[in-house]
């Protein structure tokens, strides 16, 4: 977690299912930690490459929708990418640590990101 998130949430540990995940989605809404906002994406700052959690059933749809202007997947990706670009400058150690955790916890599939 980012330092300001740590102050608020201390530490969120998800062993199987997040306590804030409801049928309609995350109960935290816009207040969720960035790592949760980023999900199901993972970003490797060393390789500058995006990955996707293999357990998420939306992989193929998300991959397809990234090419659809204005799609939910495209909006999500652009929002996450913007934040990641800021973090690459301000907090690269967080990104490295976050990817190490993701790579250890998830089975990751490479995400093909369309370029403008």
Secondary structure, DSSP 4 states (H G I P E B T S, - for coil): --HHHHHHHS----SSS-TTEETTEETTGGGS-HHHHHTTEEEETTTTEEEEETT-TTHHHHHHHTTSTT-HHHHHHHHHHHHHHHHHHH-HHHHHHHHHHHHHHS-EEE--PPP-
